[in-house]
Amino acid sequence: MKEKNMKKGSFHMPHAYTLIFLLIVFVTVLTWILPSGEFKRAMVVTAAGERSVAVAGTYQQVDKTDADGNSLRQGVAEVLMAPGKGIQSAVEVIAFVFIIGGVFQIMAKTNALNLGIRRVVRKLGNKEIMIIPILMVLFGLGGTTFGMSDELVPFYLLLMPVMFAMGYDSLTTFMVVFLGASTGYAASTINPFNVLIAQGIAGIQGNPQLVFRMIQWGIMMAVVITFVTVRALKVKKNPESSITYEEDKLKRKEFAVEDIDHDDFSFSHKIVLGIFVLGMIMVVVGLIKFGWYMNELSMCFLGMGILMGIAGGMKEQEIAEEFVIGVKDIAFAAILIGFCSGILVIAQDGKIIDTVLNALANAVAGTNNALFVGVMYVVQSILTFLVPSSSGLAALTTPVMSSLCDLHGVNPEASVTVLQYANQLTNMISPVAGTTVAGLAVCKISFGKWWKTFGKVFLLLTLIALVFSTISAGI
């Protein structure tokens, strides 16, 4: 009886939609409490394109009733309309997300990526230690380009018997897959689910710090690859030093090697991956040379999806059906962006967004870039526990953070850089991050052992991320 009562009273995290709706209600209450006000705004032409920015020192409070006699205090009707209005205000970004979801489902259906990784493993043969840096680079490229994260589960199952056969432990498998993709995701270059979406919301065109982002990716990947490789060598030399040594005795029996030498990697799979690589190159060129934005990026990804489906031997109907499945699977994230935008709709209609901005700007006034970036980073990290989704967090915070950068006189790209690192690095240790929880569950590794192993490296990556964010603010 006591156990039943404990279960009934146990805390559980609300659904993401519920959480965002509660935030809409909370911000609605704030429109009754906080004074309304606004900054004067001006159009500024920068390397990131033409943007409307708040002019520092021009904030003024306004009456709670506008010139037409309408109250700025939001009510029940505005709360219920906010999600719909939010979806409408973010329609360009949401359309892009839906297309991305459909395209990557088509790619997944071809199975080209899975078989490509399998071939790499097979080709390495007895050069076993090279498998770690090579695979981590591949996963890192997936993370930094198309936001590889939810697709990781099959790779744990694929690589576990391989790693065991070479004398490594289950934690090595987890880190090769998870740290490779997640670090690439954090050090994003053209990842549509954090960098491109955040830049789109902030009105930044052309990914102006793309070269700097590539340098960041190389440094961050070098750190985690070195850590995982050195640790793997120690485990191979002394298996009992592994933190998962006892548990791995059972896992070795469970994860028996299954036909690793089988190779179904065909010419069509090579064509699919070739199309993907060429498409990514086109995206980079379009961003750098032509300042592409959401519509042009959607065009490029949709073209890639159609060509990959044809090259993968899929029929017209199958391509369309897989695209629909992908759209359905990504709908959660896409609509979440709209709900998050609904929070901003309430704040803007109540004219309290500039009041909050003014308070934040005054709080960090006179601080150097490093301290300013640190404050943004802490705020984004805390919010990540509530909104783990990078695209959802971008929709929720970028309008405020990019404007805060404008008021502080730093490059608004810093808000994007802070977002990508604070969100993904926090997700690496968060017990509410689905990708992390799923990976640890598949590999049967406890959070305690993961934190103990990864703790020092996490602190190092966070320090490097803060340095990168500070540089981004000053460019």
C-alpha positions in Angstrom: 0.0 0.0 0.0 2.8 2.3 0.9 4.6 1.7 -2.4 1.4 2.4 -4.4 1.0 5.8 -2.6 4.6 6.7 -3.3 4.1 5.9 -7.0 1.0 8.0 -7.1 2.7 11.0 -5.4 6.0 10.7 -7.4 7.0 13.7 -9.4 7.1 13.5 -13.2 8.2 16.1 -15.7 5.2 17.6 -17.5 4.8 17.0 -21.3 6.7 19.6 -23.4 3.5 21.0 -24.8 2.0 21.3 -21.3 5.2 23.0 -20.1 5.2 25.6 -22.9 1.4 26.2 -22.4 2.1 26.9 -18.7 4.8 29.3 -19.8 2.3 31.1 -22.0 0.0 31.4 -19.0 2.9 32.7 -16.9 3.9 35.3 -19.4 0.2 36.3 -19.7 0.1 37.0 -15.9 3.3 39.0 -16.3 1.5 41.4 -18.8 -0.7 42.4 -15.8 2.3 42.8 -13.4 5.2 44.2 -15.5 5.1 47.7 -17.0 4.7 47.8 -20.7 7.3 49.6 -22.7 9.3 49.7 -26.0 12.6 50.6 -27.6 12.9 52.6 -30.7 14.1 50.3 -33.5 16.3 50.9 -36.5 17.2 48.9 -39.6 20.9 48.1 -39.6 22.9 46.5 -42.4 25.6 44.1 -41.2 27.6 41.2 -42.5 24.6 39.1 -41.4 22.2 41.0 -43.5 19.7 43.7 -42.8 18.2 43.5 -39.4 15.8 45.5 -37.2 17.6 46.2 -33.9 16.6 47.9 -30.6 18.4 51.2 -30.1 20.1 51.3 -26.7 19.0 54.1 -24.3 15.6 54.6 -26.0 13.4 52.5 -23.8 10.2 54.2 -22.6 7.2 52.9 -20.6 3.8 53.1 -22.3 0.3 53.0 -21.0 -1.5 49.7 -20.5 -4.1 50.9 -22.9 -3.1 51.6 -26.5 -4.3 54.5 -28.8 -7.3 52.5 -29.9 -8.5 51.8 -26.4 -7.3 48.1 -26.4 -5.8 46.8 -23.2 -2.3 45.4 -23.3 -3.1 43.1 -20.5 -3.6 39.7 -22.1 -6.4 37.3 -21.1 -7.9 33.9 -21.6 -8.7 34.5 -25.2 -5.2 35.6 -26.0 -3.8 32.5 -24.2 -5.8 30.2 -26.4 -5.0 32.1 -29.5 -1.2 32.3 -28.8 -0.2 28.8 -30.1 -2.0 29.4 -33.4 -0.5 32.9 -33.7 2.9 31.5 -32.8 2.7 28.9 -35.5 1.7 31.6 -38.0 4.6 33.9 -36.9 7.1 31.1 -37.3 5.7 29.5 -40.4 8.8 29.9 -42.5 11.0 28.1 -39.9 8.3 25.4 -39.3 8.0 24.7 -43.0 11.7 24.3 -43.2 11.6 21.8 -40.3 8.9 19.7 -41.9 10.8 19.5 -45.1 14.0 18.5 -43.3 12.1 15.7 -41.4 10.7 14.3 -44.6 14.1 14.4 -46.4 16.0 12.7 -43.7 13.4 9.9 -43.4 13.9 9.2 -47.2 17.7 9.0 -46.6 17.2 6.7 -43.6 14.9 4.4 -45.7 17.7 3.9 -48.2 19.9 2.5 -45.3 22.9 4.0 -47.0 24.4 5.6 -43.9 24.0 2.4 -41.7 25.6 0.2 -44.4 28.3 2.8 -45.0 29.3 2.7 -41.3 29.3 -1.1 -41.4 31.6 -1.1 -44.4 34.0 1.2 -42.6 34.1 -1.1 -39.6 34.8 -4.1 -41.9 37.5 -2.4 -44.0 39.5 -1.4 -40.9 40.2 -5.1 -40.1 43.0 -5.4 -37.5 43.7 -1.6 -37.5 41.3 -1.6 -34.6 42.3 1.5 -32.7 41.7 3.6 -35.9 38.0 2.7 -35.7 37.5 5.1 -32.8 38.7 8.4 -34.5 37.2 7.5 -37.9 33.8 6.6 -36.6 33.7 9.6 -34.2 34.6 11.9 -37.1 31.8 10.4 -39.2 29.3 10.7 -36.4 30.5 14.2 -35.7 30.0 15.2 -39.3 26.4 13.8 -39.0 25.8 15.9 -35.9 27.3 19.2 -37.3 25.5 18.9 -40.7 22.1 17.4 -40.3 21.7 17.2 -36.6 22.2 13.4 -36.1 20.8 12.4 -32.7 17.6 10.4 -32.7 19.1 8.1 -35.4 21.9 6.8 -33.0 20.2 3.8 -31.4 20.9 1.3 -34.2 24.6 2.2 -34.1 24.9 1.2 -30.4 23.6 -2.2 -31.3 25.8 -2.5 -34.4 29.0 -1.5 -32.8 28.7 -3.1 -29.3 29.8 -6.6 -30.5 32.6 -5.0 -32.6 34.0 -3.1 -29.6 33.7 -6.1 -27.4 35.6 -8.3 -30.0 38.4 -5.7 -30.1 38.8 -5.7 -26.3 37.0 -2.4 -25.5 34.0 -2.0 -23.1 30.4 -0.9 -23.5 31.2 2.6 -22.4 33.6 2.9 -25.3 30.8 2.0 -27.6 28.5 4.6 -26.1 31.1 7.4 -26.2 32.1 6.7 -29.8 28.5 7.0 -31.0 27.1 9.5 -28.5 30.0 11.8 -28.0 30.9 11.8 -31.7 27.4 12.9 -32.8 26.6 15.1 -29.8 29.9 17.0 -29.9 29.3 17.5 -33.6 25.8 18.7 -32.8 27.1 21.1 -30.2 29.8 22.5 -32.5 27.3 22.9 -35.3 28.2 24.4 -38.6 25.1 24.0 -40.7 22.9 21.9 -38.5 19.3 23.0 -39.4 18.0 22.2 -35.9 20.0 24.7 -34.0 22.3 27.0 -36.0 20.1 27.6 -39.1 16.8 27.8 -37.1 18.3 30.2 -34.6 19.8 32.4 -37.3 16.5 32.4 -39.1 14.6 33.5 -36.0 17.3 36.2 -35.3 17.1 37.4 -38.9 20.8 36.5 -39.6 21.4 35.5 -43.2 24.2 33.6 -44.8 25.8 32.0 -41.7 28.5 34.7 -41.5 30.7 32.9 -38.9 30.6 29.5 -40.8 34.4 29.3 -41.1 34.8 30.0 -37.4 32.2 27.3 -36.7 34.3 24.8 -38.8 37.3 25.6 -36.7 35.3 25.1 -33.5 34.1 21.7 -34.7 37.7 20.6 -35.4 38.9 21.6 -31.9 35.9 20.2 -30.0 36.1 16.9 -31.9 39.9 16.6 -31.3 39.2 16.9 -27.5 36.6 14.2 -27.3 38.4 11.9 -29.8 41.6 12.1 -27.8 39.7 11.4 -24.5 37.8 8.4 -25.9 40.9 6.9 -27.6 43.2 7.2 -24.6 40.6 5.8 -22.3 39.9 2.9 -24.7 43.6 2.0 -24.8 43.8 1.9 -21.0 40.7 -0.4 -20.9 42.1 -2.7 -23.5 45.4 -2.9 -21.6 43.7 -3.5 -18.2 40.0 -4.6 -18.7 39.3 -4.5 -14.9 40.0 -0.8 -14.9 36.7 -0.3 -16.8 33.9 1.2 -14.7 31.5 -1.2 -16.5 33.8 -4.3 -16.2 31.4 -6.4 -14.1 28.2 -5.5 -16.1 30.1 -6.1 -19.4 30.5 -9.8 -18.5 26.8 -10.3 -19.1 26.6 -7.8 -22.0 29.3 -9.7 -23.9 27.0 -12.7 -24.0 23.9 -10.7 -24.9 25.5 -8.6 -27.6 26.9 -11.6 -29.6 28.5 -10.8 -32.9 26.0 -11.0 -35.7 27.2 -11.4 -39.2 29.6 -8.4 -39.1 31.4 -9.4 -42.3 28.2 -9.3 -44.3 28.4 -6.4 -46.8 25.3 -5.2 -48.6 26.8 -1.8 -49.4 25.9 -1.4 -53.1 26.6 1.2 -55.8 23.2 2.8 -55.3 24.1 3.4 -51.6 27.3 5.1 -52.7 25.3 7.3 -55.0 22.9 8.2 -52.1 25.8 9.2 -49.9 27.4 11.1 -52.8 24.2 13.1 -53.3 24.1 13.9 -49.6 27.7 15.1 -49.6 27.2 17.2 -52.7 24.0 18.6 -51.2 25.9 19.7 -48.1 28.6 21.3 -50.2 25.9 23.2 -52.1 24.3 24.4 -48.8 27.7 25.7 -47.5 28.3 27.5 -50.8 24.8 28.9 -50.8 25.2 30.2 -47.2 28.6 31.7 -47.8 28.4 33.1 -51.3 24.7 33.9 -51.8 23.4 34.4 -48.2 20.7 31.7 -48.5 17.8 31.8 -46.1 15.0 29.4 -45.1 13.4 29.1 -48.6 16.6 28.5 -50.5 17.7 25.9 -47.9 14.4 24.1 -48.1 14.8 24.0 -51.9 18.2 22.4 -51.6 17.2 19.8 -49.0 14.0 18.9 -50.8 16.0 18.4 -54.1 18.5 16.2 -52.1 15.6 14.1 -50.7 14.1 13.4 -54.1 17.4 12.5 -55.7 18.4 10.3 -52.8 15.1 8.4 -53.0 15.5 7.8 -56.8 19.2 6.8 -56.4 18.2 4.4 -53.5 15.8 2.5 -55.9 12.6 3.8 -54.2 9.4 4.2 -56.3 7.5 7.5 -56.6 4.9 6.4 -54.1 7.4 5.1 -51.6 9.4 8.3 -51.7 6.2 10.3 -51.0 5.1 7.9 -48.2 8.5 8.1 -46.5 8.4 11.8 -46.8 5.0 11.8 -45.0 6.4 9.6 -42.3 9.3 11.9 -41.8 7.0 14.9 -41.6 4.9 13.1 -39.0 7.9 12.2 -36.9 9.2 15.8 -36.9 5.8 17.3 -36.2 6.4 17.3 -32.5 9.5 19.5 -32.8 7.9 21.7 -35.5 4.7 22.4 -33.6 6.8 22.9 -30.4 8.5 25.8 -32.2 5.1 27.3 -32.9 4.0 27.0 -29.3 7.3 28.6 -28.1 6.7 31.4 -30.6 3.3 31.8 -28.9 5.1 32.9 -25.7 6.7 35.7 -27.6 3.4 36.6 -29.2 1.9 37.2 -25.7 4.9 39.1 -24.6 5.0 41.3 -27.7 1.3 42.0 -27.7 1.5 42.9 -24.0 4.6 45.0 -24.8 6.6 43.5 -21.9 9.4 42.0 -24.1 11.3 45.3 -24.3 10.7 45.7 -20.5 12.5 42.4 -19.9 15.2 43.3 -22.4 15.8 46.6 -20.7 16.1 45.0 -17.3 18.5 42.4 -18.6 20.5 45.0 -20.5 20.8 47.1 -17.4 21.9 44.1 -15.4 24.8 43.3 -17.7 25.6 47.0 -18.6 29.3 47.7 -18.4 30.3 44.0 -18.2 32.9 42.6 -20.6 31.9 40.2 -23.3 33.1 37.1 -21.3 30.8 37.9 -18.4 27.9 38.8 -20.7 28.3 35.5 -22.6 28.5 33.7 -19.3 25.2 35.1 -18.1 23.5 34.0 -21.4 25.1 30.6 -21.2 23.8 29.9 -17.7 20.3 31.0 -18.6 20.3 28.8 -21.7 21.6 25.8 -19.7 18.9 26.2 -17.1 16.2 26.5 -19.7 17.5 23.4 -21.5 16.4 21.2 -18.6 12.8 22.5 -19.3 13.1 22.6 -23.1 15.7 20.0 -24.3 14.8 20.4 -27.9 17.4 22.7 -29.6 14.8 24.0 -32.1 12.3 24.6 -29.4 14.8 26.4 -27.2 15.9 28.5 -30.3 12.2 29.6 -30.8 11.8 30.3 -27.2 15.0 32.3 -26.5 16.6 33.6 -29.7 14.3 36.7 -30.1 15.3 37.9 -26.6 18.9 36.8 -26.7 19.7 38.2 -30.1 18.1 41.5 -29.2 20.1 41.5 -25.9 23.3 41.2 -27.9 22.2 44.2 -30.0 21.6 46.3 -26.9 25.0 45.2 -25.4 26.7 46.1 -28.6 28.0 42.6 -29.5 27.5 40.4 -32.5 24.1 38.7 -32.4 25.7 35.5 -33.7 26.9 35.1 -30.1 23.3 34.3 -29.1 23.4 31.4 -31.7 26.8 30.1 -30.5 25.7 30.2 -26.9 22.5 28.4 -27.7 24.1 25.5 -29.6 26.7 24.8 -26.9 24.6 25.4 -23.8 21.7 23.3 -25.1 23.7 20.3 -26.4 26.4 20.1 -23.7 23.7 20.3 -21.0 21.7 17.6 -22.8 24.8 15.4 -22.6 24.4 15.1 -18.9 20.7 15.8 -18.5 18.4 13.0 -17.3 15.5 14.5 -19.3 17.3 14.5 -22.6 15.8 11.7 -24.7 18.8 11.0 -26.9 21.1 10.6 -23.8 18.6 8.5 -21.8 18.0 6.2 -24.8 21.7 5.7 -25.5 22.5 4.9 -21.9 19.5 2.5 -21.7 20.5 0.6 -24.8 24.1 0.2 -23.6 22.8 -0.5 -20.1 25.0 2.1 -18.4 23.8 4.1 -15.4 23.8 7.9 -15.3 26.0 7.8 -12.2 28.8 6.0 -14.1 28.4 8.2 -17.1 28.7 11.4 -15.0 31.7 10.0 -13.2 33.5 9.2 -16.5 32.5 12.3 -18.4 32.5 14.9 -15.7 36.0 16.4 -16.2 35.7 16.4 -20.0 32.3 18.1 -19.7 33.8 20.9 -17.7 36.6 21.3 -20.2 34.2 21.4 -23.2 32.1 24.0 -21.3 35.1 26.2 -20.8 36.1 25.9 -24.5 32.5 26.7 -25.5 32.5 29.8 -23.4 35.7 30.9 -25.0 34.2 30.3 -28.5 31.1 32.2 -27.5 33.1 35.1 -26.3 35.1 35.3 -29.5 31.8 35.0 -31.5 30.5 38.0 -29.6 33.5 40.1 -30.5 33.9 39.3 -34.2 
